[in-house]
Amino acid sequence: VIMNGPMGVFEFEKFNKGTFGIVDILSDISKNNGAITIIGGGDSVAACEQSGKAGDMSHISTGGGASLELLEGKVLPGVAALDDGGS
């Protein structure tokens, strides 16, 4: 399961229930059902950390846009440079 972006302005308490609800669900399915949970993007990472559930996720990356591009099959410039041996 991939989460790439919060459900609104979770930074404000009156708007955080959706985001933290999703984070809770992802935490539960990761811990209890062995689901692979991938969190992408700085705001998503911040939400997981603020909820105290970041450690329950399978993988966390601040590269939200890059993560989506990788899933699309695009070549990431940083990875390509490593593959080329820096030449």
PDB file of N, CA, C and O in Angstrom:
ATOM      1  N   VAL A   1       0.858  -1.163   0.000  1.00  0.00           N
ATOM      2  CA  VAL A   1       0.000   0.000   0.000  1.00  0.00           C
ATOM      3  C   VAL A   1       0.901   1.220   0.000  1.00  0.00           C
ATOM      4  O   VAL A   1       1.852   1.305   0.776  1.00  0.00           O
ATOM      5  N   ILE A   2       0.591   2.164  -0.878  1.00  0.00           N
ATOM      6  CA  ILE A   2       1.412   3.368  -1.000  1.00  0.00           C
ATOM      7  C   ILE A   2       0.604   4.576  -0.545  1.00  0.00           C
ATOM      8  O   ILE A   2      -0.534   4.772  -0.971  1.00  0.00           O
ATOM      9  N   MET A   3       1.203   5.380   0.321  1.00  0.00           N
ATOM     10  CA  MET A   3       0.624   6.674   0.703  1.00  0.00           C
ATOM     11  C   MET A   3       1.579   7.743   0.196  1.00  0.00           C
ATOM     12  O   MET A   3       2.753   7.772   0.566  1.00  0.00           O
ATOM     13  N   ASN A   4       1.060   8.617  -0.654  1.00  0.00           N
ATOM     14  CA  ASN A   4       1.894   9.684  -1.188  1.00  0.00           C
ATOM     15  C   ASN A   4       1.134  10.997  -1.065  1.00  0.00           C
ATOM     16  O   ASN A   4       0.567  11.497  -2.036  1.00  0.00           O
ATOM     17  N   GLY A   5       1.134  11.541   0.140  1.00  0.00           N
ATOM     18  CA  GLY A   5       0.468  12.812   0.390  1.00  0.00           C
ATOM     19  C   GLY A   5      -0.609  12.685   1.452  1.00  0.00           C
ATOM     20  O   GLY A   5      -1.343  11.697   1.488  1.00  0.00           O
ATOM     21  N   PRO A   6      -0.701  13.683   2.312  1.00  0.00           N
ATOM     22  CA  PRO A   6      -1.714  13.668   3.368  1.00  0.00           C
ATOM     23  C   PRO A   6      -3.108  13.988   2.824  1.00  0.00           C
ATOM     24  O   PRO A   6      -3.256  14.418   1.680  1.00  0.00           O
ATOM     25  N   MET A   7      -4.113  13.773   3.651  1.00  0.00           N
ATOM     26  CA  MET A   7      -5.504  14.052   3.292  1.00  0.00           C
ATOM     27  C   MET A   7      -5.882  15.458   3.749  1.00  0.00           C
ATOM     28  O   MET A   7      -6.776  15.614   4.580  1.00  0.00           O
ATOM     29  N   GLY A   8      -5.230  16.461   3.231  1.00  0.00           N
ATOM     30  CA  GLY A   8      -5.529  17.838   3.623  1.00  0.00           C
ATOM     31  C   GLY A   8      -4.474  18.407   4.553  1.00  0.00           C
ATOM     32  O   GLY A   8      -3.358  17.894   4.642  1.00  0.00           O
ATOM     33  N   VAL A   9      -4.842  19.465   5.239  1.00  0.00           N
ATOM     34  CA  VAL A   9      -3.880  20.181   6.091  1.00  0.00           C
ATOM     35  C   VAL A   9      -3.833  19.548   7.489  1.00  0.00           C
ATOM     36  O   VAL A   9      -4.393  20.079   8.448  1.00  0.00           O
ATOM     37  N   PHE A  10      -3.162  18.417   7.574  1.00  0.00           N
ATOM     38  CA  PHE A  10      -3.104  17.655   8.826  1.00  0.00           C
ATOM     39  C   PHE A  10      -2.392  18.426   9.932  1.00  0.00           C
ATOM     40  O   PHE A  10      -2.505  18.071  11.105  1.00  0.00           O
ATOM     41  N   GLU A  11      -1.661  19.475   9.569  1.00  0.00           N
ATOM     42  CA  GLU A  11      -0.929  20.253  10.570  1.00  0.00           C
ATOM     43  C   GLU A  11      -1.874  20.956  11.550  1.00  0.00           C
ATOM     44  O   GLU A  11      -1.470  21.320  12.655  1.00  0.00           O
ATOM     45  N   PHE A  12      -3.124  21.143  11.143  1.00  0.00           N
ATOM     46  CA  PHE A  12      -4.128  21.773  12.009  1.00  0.00           C
ATOM     47  C   PHE A  12      -5.022  20.693  12.593  1.00  0.00           C
ATOM     48  O   PHE A  12      -5.564  19.860  11.866  1.00  0.00           O
ATOM     49  N   GLU A  13      -5.172  20.713  13.911  1.00  0.00           N
ATOM     50  CA  GLU A  13      -5.876  19.638  14.615  1.00  0.00           C
ATOM     51  C   GLU A  13      -7.273  19.376  14.055  1.00  0.00           C
ATOM     52  O   GLU A  13      -7.680  18.219  13.945  1.00  0.00           O
ATOM     53  N   LYS A  14      -8.001  20.411  13.704  1.00  0.00           N
ATOM     54  CA  LYS A  14      -9.373  20.183  13.241  1.00  0.00           C
ATOM     55  C   LYS A  14      -9.438  19.532  11.852  1.00  0.00           C
ATOM     56  O   LYS A  14     -10.511  19.125  11.407  1.00  0.00           O
ATOM     57  N   PHE A  15      -8.290  19.436  11.171  1.00  0.00           N
ATOM     58  CA  PHE A  15      -8.257  18.822   9.842  1.00  0.00           C
ATOM     59  C   PHE A  15      -7.404  17.547   9.787  1.00  0.00           C
ATOM     60  O   PHE A  15      -7.183  17.019   8.698  1.00  0.00           O
ATOM     61  N   ASN A  16      -6.926  17.045  10.912  1.00  0.00           N
ATOM     62  CA  ASN A  16      -5.957  15.946  10.871  1.00  0.00           C
ATOM     63  C   ASN A  16      -6.554  14.540  10.974  1.00  0.00           C
ATOM     64  O   ASN A  16      -5.826  13.557  10.836  1.00  0.00           O
ATOM     65  N   LYS A  17      -7.828  14.429  11.209  1.00  0.00           N
ATOM     66  CA  LYS A  17      -8.418  13.107  11.442  1.00  0.00           C
ATOM     67  C   LYS A  17      -8.295  12.176  10.241  1.00  0.00           C
ATOM     68  O   LYS A  17      -8.022  10.988  10.412  1.00  0.00           O
ATOM     69  N   GLY A  18      -8.489  12.689   9.043  1.00  0.00           N
ATOM     70  CA  GLY A  18      -8.386  11.848   7.848  1.00  0.00           C
ATOM     71  C   GLY A  18      -6.982  11.301   7.648  1.00  0.00           C
ATOM     72  O   GLY A  18      -6.794  10.103   7.433  1.00  0.00           O
ATOM     73  N   THR A  19      -6.000  12.190   7.720  1.00  0.00           N
ATOM     74  CA  THR A  19      -4.612  11.767   7.530  1.00  0.00           C
ATOM     75  C   THR A  19      -4.188  10.791   8.608  1.00  0.00           C
ATOM     76  O   THR A  19      -3.628   9.738   8.305  1.00  0.00           O
ATOM     77  N   PHE A  20      -4.450  11.129   9.872  1.00  0.00           N
ATOM     78  CA  PHE A  20      -4.030  10.239  10.951  1.00  0.00           C
ATOM     79  C   PHE A  20      -4.833   8.939  10.952  1.00  0.00           C
ATOM     80  O   PHE A  20      -4.333   7.905  11.394  1.00  0.00           O
ATOM     81  N   GLY A  21      -6.056   8.983  10.468  1.00  0.00           N
ATOM     82  CA  GLY A  21      -6.842   7.753  10.330  1.00  0.00           C
ATOM     83  C   GLY A  21      -6.213   6.808   9.314  1.00  0.00           C
ATOM     84  O   GLY A  21      -6.118   5.604   9.554  1.00  0.00           O
ATOM     85  N   ILE A  22      -5.786   7.355   8.182  1.00  0.00           N
ATOM     86  CA  ILE A  22      -5.113   6.538   7.168  1.00  0.00           C
ATOM     87  C   ILE A  22      -3.800   5.984   7.717  1.00  0.00           C
ATOM     88  O   ILE A  22      -3.483   4.812   7.512  1.00  0.00           O
ATOM     89  N   VAL A  23      -3.038   6.828   8.416  1.00  0.00           N
ATOM     90  CA  VAL A  23      -1.771   6.382   9.004  1.00  0.00           C
ATOM     91  C   VAL A  23      -2.025   5.244   9.996  1.00  0.00           C
ATOM     92  O   VAL A  23      -1.273   4.269  10.026  1.00  0.00           O
ATOM     93  N   ASP A  24      -3.072   5.363  10.800  1.00  0.00           N
ATOM     94  CA  ASP A  24      -3.407   4.300  11.757  1.00  0.00           C
ATOM     95  C   ASP A  24      -3.733   2.987  11.038  1.00  0.00           C
ATOM     96  O   ASP A  24      -3.280   1.917  11.445  1.00  0.00           O
ATOM     97  N   ILE A  25      -4.512   3.082   9.980  1.00  0.00           N
ATOM     98  CA  ILE A  25      -4.875   1.881   9.212  1.00  0.00           C
ATOM     99  C   ILE A  25      -3.626   1.240   8.608  1.00  0.00           C
ATOM    100  O   ILE A  25      -3.449   0.025   8.693  1.00  0.00           O
ATOM    101  N   LEU A  26      -2.764   2.050   8.002  1.00  0.00           N
ATOM    102  CA  LEU A  26      -1.539   1.512   7.406  1.00  0.00           C
ATOM    103  C   LEU A  26      -0.654   0.866   8.457  1.00  0.00           C
ATOM    104  O   LEU A  26      -0.059  -0.184   8.212  1.00  0.00           O
ATOM    105  N   SER A  27      -0.563   1.485   9.621  1.00  0.00           N
ATOM    106  CA  SER A  27       0.216   0.914  10.714  1.00  0.00           C
ATOM    107  C   SER A  27      -0.337  -0.455  11.115  1.00  0.00           C
ATOM    108  O   SER A  27       0.411  -1.420  11.273  1.00  0.00           O
ATOM    109  N   ASP A  28      -1.659  -0.518  11.275  1.00  0.00           N
ATOM    110  CA  ASP A  28      -2.297  -1.775  11.685  1.00  0.00           C
ATOM    111  C   ASP A  28      -2.092  -2.897  10.667  1.00  0.00           C
ATOM    112  O   ASP A  28      -1.754  -4.022  11.038  1.00  0.00           O
ATOM    113  N   ILE A  29      -2.296  -2.590   9.384  1.00  0.00           N
ATOM    114  CA  ILE A  29      -2.166  -3.669   8.396  1.00  0.00           C
ATOM    115  C   ILE A  29      -0.712  -4.089   8.206  1.00  0.00           C
ATOM    116  O   ILE A  29      -0.427  -5.226   7.831  1.00  0.00           O
ATOM    117  N   SER A  30       0.193  -3.167   8.466  1.00  0.00           N
ATOM    118  CA  SER A  30       1.610  -3.513   8.371  1.00  0.00           C
ATOM    119  C   SER A  30       2.010  -4.421   9.527  1.00  0.00           C
ATOM    120  O   SER A  30       2.653  -5.451   9.323  1.00  0.00           O
ATOM    121  N   LYS A  31       1.625  -4.034  10.747  1.00  0.00           N
ATOM    122  CA  LYS A  31       1.995  -4.810  11.937  1.00  0.00           C
ATOM    123  C   LYS A  31       1.229  -6.117  12.048  1.00  0.00           C
ATOM    124  O   LYS A  31       1.809  -7.156  12.364  1.00  0.00           O
ATOM    125  N   ASN A  32      -0.063  -6.070  11.790  1.00  0.00           N
ATOM    126  CA  ASN A  32      -0.924  -7.223  12.074  1.00  0.00           C
ATOM    127  C   ASN A  32      -1.117  -8.168  10.898  1.00  0.00           C
ATOM    128  O   ASN A  32      -1.417  -9.346  11.092  1.00  0.00           O
ATOM    129  N   ASN A  33      -0.948  -7.660   9.674  1.00  0.00           N
ATOM    130  CA  ASN A  33      -1.225  -8.492   8.497  1.00  0.00           C
ATOM    131  C   ASN A  33      -0.018  -8.663   7.588  1.00  0.00           C
ATOM    132  O   ASN A  33      -0.097  -9.360   6.577  1.00  0.00           O
ATOM    133  N   GLY A  34       1.089  -8.039   7.937  1.00  0.00           N
ATOM    134  CA  GLY A  34       2.290  -8.166   7.130  1.00  0.00           C
ATOM    135  C   GLY A  34       2.251  -7.417   5.815  1.00  0.00           C
ATOM    136  O   GLY A  34       3.045  -7.696   4.916  1.00  0.00           O
ATOM    137  N   ALA A  35       1.328  -6.458   5.690  1.00  0.00           N
ATOM    138  CA  ALA A  35       1.251  -5.679   4.449  1.00  0.00           C
ATOM    139  C   ALA A  35       2.506  -4.827   4.297  1.00  0.00           C
ATOM    140  O   ALA A  35       3.086  -4.373   5.284  1.00  0.00           O
ATOM    141  N   ILE A  36       2.912  -4.621   3.065  1.00  0.00           N
ATOM    142  CA  ILE A  36       4.028  -3.727   2.778  1.00  0.00           C
ATOM    143  C   ILE A  36       3.444  -2.327   2.629  1.00  0.00           C
ATOM    144  O   ILE A  36       2.587  -2.085   1.780  1.00  0.00           O
ATOM    145  N   THR A  37       3.916  -1.418   3.462  1.00  0.00           N
ATOM    146  CA  THR A  37       3.417  -0.047   3.454  1.00  0.00           C
ATOM    147  C   THR A  37       4.555   0.893   3.100  1.00  0.00           C
ATOM    148  O   THR A  37       5.603   0.897   3.746  1.00  0.00           O
ATOM    149  N   ILE A  38       4.334   1.684   2.070  1.00  0.00           N
ATOM    150  CA  ILE A  38       5.350   2.605   1.565  1.00  0.00           C
ATOM    151  C   ILE A  38       4.805   4.021   1.699  1.00  0.00           C
ATOM    152  O   ILE A  38       3.743   4.351   1.172  1.00  0.00           O
ATOM    153  N   ILE A  39       5.559   4.849   2.419  1.00  0.00           N
ATOM    154  CA  ILE A  39       5.173   6.231   2.642  1.00  0.00           C
ATOM    155  C   ILE A  39       6.105   7.109   1.822  1.00  0.00           C
ATOM    156  O   ILE A  39       7.322   7.046   1.992  1.00  0.00           O
ATOM    157  N   GLY A  40       5.546   7.933   0.931  1.00  0.00           N
ATOM    158  CA  GLY A  40       6.358   8.793   0.085  1.00  0.00           C
ATOM    159  C   GLY A  40       5.980  10.247   0.223  1.00  0.00           C
ATOM    160  O   GLY A  40       4.800  10.596   0.203  1.00  0.00           O
ATOM    161  N   GLY A  41       6.974  11.090   0.361  1.00  0.00           N
ATOM    162  CA  GLY A  41       6.750  12.536   0.430  1.00  0.00           C
ATOM    163  C   GLY A  41       6.945  13.075   1.825  1.00  0.00           C
ATOM    164  O   GLY A  41       6.581  12.438   2.813  1.00  0.00           O
ATOM    165  N   GLY A  42       7.522  14.256   1.891  1.00  0.00           N
ATOM    166  CA  GLY A  42       7.862  14.859   3.176  1.00  0.00           C
ATOM    167  C   GLY A  42       6.683  15.071   4.108  1.00  0.00           C
ATOM    168  O   GLY A  42       6.800  14.833   5.310  1.00  0.00           O
ATOM    169  N   ASP A  43       5.537  15.518   3.575  1.00  0.00           N
ATOM    170  CA  ASP A  43       4.371  15.728   4.439  1.00  0.00           C
ATOM    171  C   ASP A  43       3.817  14.408   4.955  1.00  0.00           C
ATOM    172  O   ASP A  43       3.368  14.328   6.099  1.00  0.00           O
ATOM    173  N   SER A  44       3.845  13.375   4.122  1.00  0.00           N
ATOM    174  CA  SER A  44       3.380  12.051   4.567  1.00  0.00           C
ATOM    175  C   SER A  44       4.294  11.504   5.662  1.00  0.00           C
ATOM    176  O   SER A  44       3.827  10.929   6.645  1.00  0.00           O
ATOM    177  N   VAL A  45       5.593  11.689   5.480  1.00  0.00           N
ATOM    178  CA  VAL A  45       6.560  11.247   6.488  1.00  0.00           C
ATOM    179  C   VAL A  45       6.317  11.993   7.799  1.00  0.00           C
ATOM    180  O   VAL A  45       6.320  11.394   8.874  1.00  0.00           O
ATOM    181  N   ALA A  46       6.107  13.303   7.697  1.00  0.00           N
ATOM    182  CA  ALA A  46       5.856  14.112   8.898  1.00  0.00           C
ATOM    183  C   ALA A  46       4.598  13.639   9.628  1.00  0.00           C
ATOM    184  O   ALA A  46       4.579  13.581  10.858  1.00  0.00           O
ATOM    185  N   ALA A  47       3.560  13.305   8.885  1.00  0.00           N
ATOM    186  CA  ALA A  47       2.323  12.814   9.497  1.00  0.00           C
ATOM    187  C   ALA A  47       2.562  11.500  10.236  1.00  0.00           C
ATOM    188  O   ALA A  47       2.057  11.306  11.342  1.00  0.00           O
ATOM    189  N   CYS A  48       3.325  10.606   9.631  1.00  0.00           N
ATOM    190  CA  CYS A  48       3.639   9.328  10.283  1.00  0.00           C
ATOM    191  C   CYS A  48       4.451   9.553  11.547  1.00  0.00           C
ATOM    192  O   CYS A  48       4.208   8.920  12.574  1.00  0.00           O
ATOM    193  N   GLU A  49       5.413  10.455  11.463  1.00  0.00           N
ATOM    194  CA  GLU A  49       6.242  10.737  12.631  1.00  0.00           C
ATOM    195  C   GLU A  49       5.428  11.399  13.740  1.00  0.00           C
ATOM    196  O   GLU A  49       5.571  11.038  14.908  1.00  0.00           O
ATOM    197  N   GLN A  50       4.572  12.367  13.389  1.00  0.00           N
ATOM    198  CA  GLN A  50       3.756  13.047  14.399  1.00  0.00           C
ATOM    199  C   GLN A  50       2.783  12.094  15.076  1.00  0.00           C
ATOM    200  O   GLN A  50       2.459  12.265  16.251  1.00  0.00           O
ATOM    201  N   SER A  51       2.320  11.098  14.346  1.00  0.00           N
ATOM    202  CA  SER A  51       1.367  10.146  14.920  1.00  0.00           C
ATOM    203  C   SER A  51       2.068   9.067  15.746  1.00  0.00           C
ATOM    204  O   SER A  51       1.418   8.298  16.455  1.00  0.00           O
ATOM    205  N   GLY A  52       3.399   9.016  15.649  1.00  0.00           N
ATOM    206  CA  GLY A  52       4.144   7.994  16.377  1.00  0.00           C
ATOM    207  C   GLY A  52       4.133   6.636  15.699  1.00  0.00           C
ATOM    208  O   GLY A  52       4.518   5.639  16.309  1.00  0.00           O
ATOM    209  N   LYS A  53       3.699   6.583  14.449  1.00  0.00           N
ATOM    210  CA  LYS A  53       3.558   5.300  13.754  1.00  0.00           C
ATOM    211  C   LYS A  53       4.614   5.067  12.674  1.00  0.00           C
ATOM    212  O   LYS A  53       4.559   4.060  11.968  1.00  0.00           O
ATOM    213  N   ALA A  54       5.564   5.973  12.538  1.00  0.00           N
ATOM    214  CA  ALA A  54       6.558   5.857  11.462  1.00  0.00           C
ATOM    215  C   ALA A  54       7.304   4.527  11.522  1.00  0.00           C
ATOM    216  O   ALA A  54       7.593   3.936  10.482  1.00  0.00           O
ATOM    217  N   GLY A  55       7.612   4.063  12.699  1.00  0.00           N
ATOM    218  CA  GLY A  55       8.347   2.816  12.857  1.00  0.00           C
ATOM    219  C   GLY A  55       7.583   1.578  12.432  1.00  0.00           C
ATOM    220  O   GLY A  55       8.174   0.511  12.266  1.00  0.00           O
ATOM    221  N   ASP A  56       6.276   1.706  12.255  1.00  0.00           N
ATOM    222  CA  ASP A  56       5.460   0.565  11.850  1.00  0.00           C
ATOM    223  C   ASP A  56       5.446   0.355  10.343  1.00  0.00           C
ATOM    224  O   ASP A  56       5.055  -0.712   9.868  1.00  0.00           O
ATOM    225  N   MET A  57       5.868   1.359   9.591  1.00  0.00           N
ATOM    226  CA  MET A  57       5.798   1.292   8.139  1.00  0.00           C
ATOM    227  C   MET A  57       6.978   0.501   7.570  1.00  0.00           C
ATOM    228  O   MET A  57       8.049   0.440   8.173  1.00  0.00           O
ATOM    229  N   SER A  58       6.764  -0.099   6.403  1.00  0.00           N
ATOM    230  CA  SER A  58       7.814  -0.895   5.760  1.00  0.00           C
ATOM    231  C   SER A  58       8.924  -0.026   5.203  1.00  0.00           C
ATOM    232  O   SER A  58      10.105  -0.350   5.330  1.00  0.00           O
ATOM    233  N   HIS A  59       8.535   1.088   4.582  1.00  0.00           N
ATOM    234  CA  HIS A  59       9.523   1.961   3.944  1.00  0.00           C
ATOM    235  C   HIS A  59       9.008   3.390   3.972  1.00  0.00           C
ATOM    236  O   HIS A  59       7.833   3.647   3.709  1.00  0.00           O
ATOM    237  N   ILE A  60       9.901   4.312   4.292  1.00  0.00           N
ATOM    238  CA  ILE A  60       9.553   5.736   4.310  1.00  0.00           C
ATOM    239  C   ILE A  60      10.589   6.490   3.492  1.00  0.00           C
ATOM    240  O   ILE A  60      11.792   6.283   3.655  1.00  0.00           O
ATOM    241  N   SER A  61      10.113   7.374   2.604  1.00  0.00           N
ATOM    242  CA  SER A  61      10.991   8.187   1.776  1.00  0.00           C
ATOM    243  C   SER A  61      10.426   9.599   1.666  1.00  0.00           C
ATOM    244  O   SER A  61       9.222   9.780   1.482  1.00  0.00           O
ATOM    245  N   THR A  62      11.292  10.590   1.779  1.00  0.00           N
ATOM    246  CA  THR A  62      10.836  11.968   1.587  1.00  0.00           C
ATOM    247  C   THR A  62      10.695  12.303   0.111  1.00  0.00           C
ATOM    248  O   THR A  62      10.199  13.379  -0.224  1.00  0.00           O
ATOM    249  N   GLY A  63      11.113  11.423  -0.771  1.00  0.00           N
ATOM    250  CA  GLY A  63      11.033  11.664  -2.214  1.00  0.00           C
ATOM    251  C   GLY A  63       9.705  11.250  -2.792  1.00  0.00           C
ATOM    252  O   GLY A  63       9.629  10.236  -3.486  1.00  0.00           O
ATOM    253  N   GLY A  64       8.659  11.999  -2.528  1.00  0.00           N
ATOM    254  CA  GLY A  64       7.326  11.629  -3.004  1.00  0.00           C
ATOM    255  C   GLY A  64       7.207  11.623  -4.510  1.00  0.00           C
ATOM    256  O   GLY A  64       6.773  10.631  -5.096  1.00  0.00           O
ATOM    257  N   GLY A  65       7.591  12.731  -5.151  1.00  0.00           N
ATOM    258  CA  GLY A  65       7.511  12.812  -6.606  1.00  0.00           C
ATOM    259  C   GLY A  65       8.433  11.822  -7.281  1.00  0.00           C
ATOM    260  O   GLY A  65       8.062  11.182  -8.265  1.00  0.00           O
ATOM    261  N   ALA A  66       9.627  11.700  -6.752  1.00  0.00           N
ATOM    262  CA  ALA A  66      10.591  10.749  -7.317  1.00  0.00           C
ATOM    263  C   ALA A  66      10.095   9.317  -7.144  1.00  0.00           C
ATOM    264  O   ALA A  66      10.281   8.485  -8.032  1.00  0.00           O
ATOM    265  N   SER A  67       9.476   9.029  -6.023  1.00  0.00           N
ATOM    266  CA  SER A  67       8.934   7.682  -5.802  1.00  0.00           C
ATOM    267  C   SER A  67       7.884   7.340  -6.857  1.00  0.00           C
ATOM    268  O   SER A  67       7.867   6.235  -7.399  1.00  0.00           O
ATOM    269  N   LEU A  68       7.012   8.304  -7.137  1.00  0.00           N
ATOM    270  CA  LEU A  68       5.978   8.070  -8.148  1.00  0.00           C
ATOM    271  C   LEU A  68       6.590   7.887  -9.530  1.00  0.00           C
ATOM    272  O   LEU A  68       6.135   7.048 -10.306  1.00  0.00           O
ATOM    273  N   GLU A  69       7.625   8.673  -9.840  1.00  0.00           N
ATOM    274  CA  GLU A  69       8.283   8.528 -11.138  1.00  0.00           C
ATOM    275  C   GLU A  69       8.952   7.154 -11.263  1.00  0.00           C
ATOM    276  O   GLU A  69       8.918   6.538 -12.328  1.00  0.00           O
ATOM    277  N   LEU A  70       9.549   6.684 -10.185  1.00  0.00           N
ATOM    278  CA  LEU A  70      10.165   5.357 -10.198  1.00  0.00           C
ATOM    279  C   LEU A  70       9.113   4.282 -10.456  1.00  0.00           C
ATOM    280  O   LEU A  70       9.345   3.359 -11.236  1.00  0.00           O
ATOM    281  N   LEU A  71       7.958   4.401  -9.802  1.00  0.00           N
ATOM    282  CA  LEU A  71       6.877   3.440 -10.022  1.00  0.00           C
ATOM    283  C   LEU A  71       6.350   3.497 -11.453  1.00  0.00           C
ATOM    284  O   LEU A  71       5.883   2.490 -11.986  1.00  0.00           O
ATOM    285  N   GLU A  72       6.423   4.679 -12.077  1.00  0.00           N
ATOM    286  CA  GLU A  72       6.006   4.835 -13.471  1.00  0.00           C
ATOM    287  C   GLU A  72       6.988   4.183 -14.438  1.00  0.00           C
ATOM    288  O   GLU A  72       6.676   3.990 -15.613  1.00  0.00           O
ATOM    289  N   GLY A  73       8.169   3.846 -13.941  1.00  0.00           N
ATOM    290  CA  GLY A  73       9.175   3.239 -14.789  1.00  0.00           C
ATOM    291  C   GLY A  73      10.170   4.228 -15.368  1.00  0.00           C
ATOM    292  O   GLY A  73      10.982   3.874 -16.223  1.00  0.00           O
ATOM    293  N   LYS A  74      10.104   5.484 -14.897  1.00  0.00           N
ATOM    294  CA  LYS A  74      11.044   6.493 -15.394  1.00  0.00           C
ATOM    295  C   LYS A  74      12.429   6.276 -14.778  1.00  0.00           C
ATOM    296  O   LYS A  74      12.563   5.736 -13.680  1.00  0.00           O
ATOM    297  N   VAL A  75      13.437   6.705 -15.505  1.00  0.00           N
ATOM    298  CA  VAL A  75      14.807   6.636 -15.009  1.00  0.00           C
ATOM    299  C   VAL A  75      15.063   7.876 -14.168  1.00  0.00           C
ATOM    300  O   VAL A  75      14.861   8.996 -14.638  1.00  0.00           O
ATOM    301  N   LEU A  76      15.502   7.690 -12.934  1.00  0.00           N
ATOM    302  CA  LEU A  76      15.819   8.816 -12.066  1.00  0.00           C
ATOM    303  C   LEU A  76      17.247   9.266 -12.323  1.00  0.00           C
ATOM    304  O   LEU A  76      18.150   8.431 -12.375  1.00  0.00           O
ATOM    305  N   PRO A  77      17.478  10.577 -12.488  1.00  0.00           N
ATOM    306  CA  PRO A  77      18.818  11.072 -12.828  1.00  0.00           C
ATOM    307  C   PRO A  77      19.904  10.632 -11.840  1.00  0.00           C
ATOM    308  O   PRO A  77      21.008  10.279 -12.257  1.00  0.00           O
ATOM    309  N   GLY A  78      19.608  10.651 -10.560  1.00  0.00           N
ATOM    310  CA  GLY A  78      20.607  10.243  -9.563  1.00  0.00           C
ATOM    311  C   GLY A  78      20.973   8.774  -9.674  1.00  0.00           C
ATOM    312  O   GLY A  78      22.138   8.404  -9.526  1.00  0.00           O
ATOM    313  N   VAL A  79      19.986   7.943  -9.933  1.00  0.00           N
ATOM    314  CA  VAL A  79      20.230   6.514 -10.099  1.00  0.00           C
ATOM    315  C   VAL A  79      20.989   6.264 -11.404  1.00  0.00           C
ATOM    316  O   VAL A  79      21.893   5.430 -11.450  1.00  0.00           O
ATOM    317  N   ALA A  80      20.624   6.983 -12.450  1.00  0.00           N
ATOM    318  CA  ALA A  80      21.300   6.837 -13.736  1.00  0.00           C
ATOM    319  C   ALA A  80      22.778   7.209 -13.601  1.00  0.00           C
ATOM    320  O   ALA A  80      23.639   6.552 -14.187  1.00  0.00           O
ATOM    321  N   ALA A  81      23.073   8.255 -12.837  1.00  0.00           N
ATOM    322  CA  ALA A  81      24.474   8.671 -12.642  1.00  0.00           C
ATOM    323  C   ALA A  81      25.244   7.585 -11.923  1.00  0.00           C
ATOM    324  O   ALA A  81      26.407   7.339 -12.246  1.00  0.00           O
ATOM    325  N   LEU A  82      24.634   6.938 -10.970  1.00  0.00           N
ATOM    326  CA  LEU A  82      25.292   5.838 -10.259  1.00  0.00           C
ATOM    327  C   LEU A  82      25.519   4.650 -11.187  1.00  0.00           C
ATOM    328  O   LEU A  82      26.573   4.015 -11.153  1.00  0.00           O
ATOM    329  N   ASP A  83      24.513   4.356 -12.020  1.00  0.00           N
ATOM    330  CA  ASP A  83      24.649   3.254 -12.977  1.00  0.00           C
ATOM    331  C   ASP A  83      25.760   3.508 -13.986  1.00  0.00           C
ATOM    332  O   ASP A  83      26.429   2.574 -14.426  1.00  0.00           O
ATOM    333  N   ASP A  84      25.956   4.775 -14.353  1.00  0.00           N
ATOM    334  CA  ASP A  84      26.986   5.153 -15.324  1.00  0.00           C
ATOM    335  C   ASP A  84      28.379   5.204 -14.708  1.00  0.00           C
ATOM    336  O   ASP A  84      29.365   5.413 -15.415  1.00  0.00           O
ATOM    337  N   GLY A  85      28.461   5.015 -13.413  1.00  0.00           N
ATOM    338  CA  GLY A  85      29.753   5.075 -12.732  1.00  0.00           C
ATOM    339  C   GLY A  85      30.326   6.476 -12.620  1.00  0.00           C
ATOM    340  O   GLY A  85      31.533   6.653 -12.457  1.00  0.00           O
ATOM    341  N   GLY A  86      29.447   7.476 -12.710  1.00  0.00           N
ATOM    342  CA  GLY A  86      29.892   8.846 -12.561  1.00  0.00           C
ATOM    343  C   GLY A  86      30.586   9.410 -13.785  1.00  0.00           C
ATOM    344  O   GLY A  86      31.226  10.459 -13.700  1.00  0.00           O
ATOM    345  N   SER A  87      30.472   8.737 -14.925  1.00  0.00           N
ATOM    346  CA  SER A  87      31.165   9.223 -16.132  1.00  0.00           C
ATOM    347  C   SER A  87      30.361  10.281 -16.848  1.00  0.00           C
ATOM    348  O   SER A  87      30.796  10.795 -17.878  1.00  0.00           O
TER     349      SER A  87
END
